[in-house]
Amino acid sequence: MVYIVVVYDMQADRTRLMLNFLRKYLTHVQNSVFEGEVTEGDLETIQNKTRETLKSDESAIIYRMSSEKYVDRMVVGEDPTDDARFL
């Protein structure tokens, strides 16, 4: 398993494409930001589908960590992932 954070920048009318896709694999934590633990196979799927979805003036960044324990995550305000952990 690998822990990733995906950040994307797309035209406003197209963001729903990425939102709906990434929700299958990750937790939506902010506008255009997802995070979570995935398999290597899922990561490859996410990379490929992201490449296919983006237009030339759009971009995505995937931050990869070997484990969530190496992420020092600090939230100021309400943590949007709190609800997701109790599903």
CYANA upper distance limits for C-alpha pairs under 8 A (distance plus 0.5 A):
  1 MET  CA     37 GLU  CA      6.81
  1 MET  CA     38 VAL  CA      6.01
  1 MET  CA     39 THR  CA      5.10
  1 MET  CA     40 GLU  CA      6.92
  1 MET  CA     66 SER  CA      8.21
  1 MET  CA     67 SER  CA      8.02
  2 VAL  CA     37 GLU  CA      5.95
  2 VAL  CA     38 VAL  CA      6.02
  2 VAL  CA     39 THR  CA      6.62
  2 VAL  CA     40 GLU  CA      7.28
  2 VAL  CA     64 ARG  CA      7.48
  2 VAL  CA     65 MET  CA      6.76
  2 VAL  CA     66 SER  CA      5.76
  2 VAL  CA     67 SER  CA      6.26
  2 VAL  CA     68 GLU  CA      8.35
  3 TYR  CA     35 GLU  CA      7.91
  3 TYR  CA     36 GLY  CA      6.01
  3 TYR  CA     37 GLU  CA      4.71
  3 TYR  CA     38 VAL  CA      6.83
  3 TYR  CA     64 ARG  CA      6.50
  3 TYR  CA     65 MET  CA      5.68
  3 TYR  CA     66 SER  CA      6.69
  3 TYR  CA     67 SER  CA      5.82
  3 TYR  CA     68 GLU  CA      5.99
  4 ILE  CA     35 GLU  CA      6.07
  4 ILE  CA     36 GLY  CA      6.17
  4 ILE  CA     37 GLU  CA      6.78
  4 ILE  CA     38 VAL  CA      7.97
  4 ILE  CA     62 ILE  CA      7.04
  4 ILE  CA     63 TYR  CA      5.89
  4 ILE  CA     64 ARG  CA      5.08
  4 ILE  CA     65 MET  CA      6.58
  5 VAL  CA     33 VAL  CA      7.64
  5 VAL  CA     34 PHE  CA      6.15
  5 VAL  CA     35 GLU  CA      4.75
  5 VAL  CA     36 GLY  CA      7.24
  5 VAL  CA     62 ILE  CA      6.19
  5 VAL  CA     63 TYR  CA      5.52
  5 VAL  CA     64 ARG  CA      7.22
  6 VAL  CA     32 SER  CA      8.44
  6 VAL  CA     33 VAL  CA      6.18
  6 VAL  CA     34 PHE  CA      5.63
  6 VAL  CA     35 GLU  CA      6.70
  6 VAL  CA     60 ALA  CA      7.45
  6 VAL  CA     61 ILE  CA      6.24
  6 VAL  CA     62 ILE  CA      5.03
  6 VAL  CA     63 TYR  CA      6.88
  7 VAL  CA     32 SER  CA      6.19
  7 VAL  CA     33 VAL  CA      5.13
  7 VAL  CA     34 PHE  CA      7.14
  7 VAL  CA     60 ALA  CA      6.05
  7 VAL  CA     61 ILE  CA      5.71
  7 VAL  CA     62 ILE  CA      7.02
  8 TYR  CA     32 SER  CA      5.94
  8 TYR  CA     33 VAL  CA      7.32
  8 TYR  CA     58 GLU  CA      8.32
  8 TYR  CA     59 SER  CA      6.26
  8 TYR  CA     60 ALA  CA      4.51
  8 TYR  CA     61 ILE  CA      6.75
  9 ASP  CA     32 SER  CA      7.43
  9 ASP  CA     58 GLU  CA      6.22
  9 ASP  CA     59 SER  CA      5.86
  9 ASP  CA     60 ALA  CA      6.68
 10 MET  CA     14 ARG  CA      6.89
 10 MET  CA     15 THR  CA      6.26
 10 MET  CA     54 LEU  CA      7.91
 10 MET  CA     57 ASP  CA      8.34
 10 MET  CA     58 GLU  CA      5.47
 10 MET  CA     59 SER  CA      7.22
 11 GLN  CA     15 THR  CA      6.93
 11 GLN  CA     58 GLU  CA      7.68
 14 ARG  CA     18 MET  CA      8.14
 15 THR  CA     19 LEU  CA      6.66
 15 THR  CA     32 SER  CA      8.16
 16 ARG  CA     20 ASN  CA      6.42
 17 LEU  CA     21 PHE  CA      6.87
 17 LEU  CA     53 THR  CA      8.17
 18 MET  CA     22 LEU  CA      6.47
 18 MET  CA     50 THR  CA      8.02
 18 MET  CA     53 THR  CA      7.99
 19 LEU  CA     23 ARG  CA      6.66
 19 LEU  CA     32 SER  CA      7.78
 20 ASN  CA     24 LYS  CA      7.66
 21 PHE  CA     25 TYR  CA      8.29
 22 LEU  CA     26 LEU  CA      6.32
 22 LEU  CA     27 THR  CA      8.50
 22 LEU  CA     28 HIS  CA      8.49
 22 LEU  CA     34 PHE  CA      7.75
 22 LEU  CA     46 ILE  CA      8.04
 23 ARG  CA     27 THR  CA      6.79
 23 ARG  CA     28 HIS  CA      7.12
 25 TYR  CA     36 GLY  CA      8.14
 25 TYR  CA     38 VAL  CA      7.48
 25 TYR  CA     42 ASP  CA      8.07
 26 LEU  CA     34 PHE  CA      6.35
 26 LEU  CA     35 GLU  CA      5.91
 26 LEU  CA     36 GLY  CA      5.51
 26 LEU  CA     37 GLU  CA      7.78
 26 LEU  CA     38 VAL  CA      8.28
 27 THR  CA     34 PHE  CA      5.86
 27 THR  CA     35 GLU  CA      5.87
 27 THR  CA     36 GLY  CA      6.50
 27 THR  CA     81 THR  CA      7.44
 27 THR  CA     84 ALA  CA      7.69
 28 HIS  CA     32 SER  CA      8.35
 28 HIS  CA     33 VAL  CA      6.66
 28 HIS  CA     34 PHE  CA      5.01
 28 HIS  CA     35 GLU  CA      7.26
 28 HIS  CA     80 PRO  CA      8.27
 28 HIS  CA     81 THR  CA      8.11
 29 VAL  CA     33 VAL  CA      6.30
 29 VAL  CA     34 PHE  CA      6.03
 29 VAL  CA     35 GLU  CA      7.53
 29 VAL  CA     79 ASP  CA      8.40
 29 VAL  CA     80 PRO  CA      5.88
 29 VAL  CA     81 THR  CA      6.64
 30 GLN  CA     34 PHE  CA      7.55
 30 GLN  CA     80 PRO  CA      8.03
 37 GLU  CA     67 SER  CA      8.47
 37 GLU  CA     68 GLU  CA      7.94
 38 VAL  CA     42 ASP  CA      6.35
 38 VAL  CA     43 LEU  CA      6.85
 39 THR  CA     43 LEU  CA      6.71
 40 GLU  CA     44 GLU  CA      6.79
 41 GLY  CA     45 THR  CA      6.80
 42 ASP  CA     46 ILE  CA      6.59
 43 LEU  CA     47 GLN  CA      6.64
 44 GLU  CA     48 ASN  CA      6.65
 45 THR  CA     49 LYS  CA      6.50
 46 ILE  CA     50 THR  CA      6.40
 47 GLN  CA     51 ARG  CA      6.76
 48 ASN  CA     52 GLU  CA      6.81
 49 LYS  CA     53 THR  CA      6.56
 50 THR  CA     54 LEU  CA      6.65
 50 THR  CA     60 ALA  CA      8.04
 54 LEU  CA     58 GLU  CA      6.18
 54 LEU  CA     59 SER  CA      7.09
 55 LYS  CA     59 SER  CA      8.43
 65 MET  CA     70 TYR  CA      7.43
 65 MET  CA     71 VAL  CA      7.99
 66 SER  CA     70 TYR  CA      7.87
 67 SER  CA     71 VAL  CA      8.05
 75 VAL  CA     79 ASP  CA      6.59
 80 PRO  CA     84 ALA  CA      8.32
 81 THR  CA     85 ARG  CA      7.02
 82 ASP  CA     86 PHE  CA      7.74
 83 ASP  CA     87 LEU  CA      7.54
